[in-house]
């Protein structure tokens, strides 16, 4: 428990929350791009795929680097979690994020499909780029956690109502634990069973 706080808190892994949207965005984008390639569109397939490739790179870079300064500041001031703080399982954090964003993901997927009638595959590649950016950001957080030999956690009640925004305005500080705490490895990936011993 952090100094000055008298009660236990539910804590979610920062990297897990960041990474939770990577797979849904990636697969929705890949599927939308695949279907989009079948549609000639207004611009034609070649221009659509080239535009999509550019959007993929831009989206991956923007999502990966957005708010890194805030993550860094919160990580530097992280207080040690207490014995009575409850560490949320990786599966619970991922499920909460995906349930909270399911309608947004569906709308983004439908928009990407619709965009294929104008620019084939571009919308899907944009979604896939956003998913890649989240994965890259989680990997960056994982490198920080390994370098500091500490995992970063955020209070569950400071997350947005949809289970996201681990560096949002409501988040005042992170908590930290030893590298072996919880069931997720640095970067939010599944921890191998052998690592728990």
Order of alpha helices (4+ residues) and beta strands (2+ residues): beta-alpha-alpha-alpha-beta-beta-alpha-alpha-alpha-beta-beta
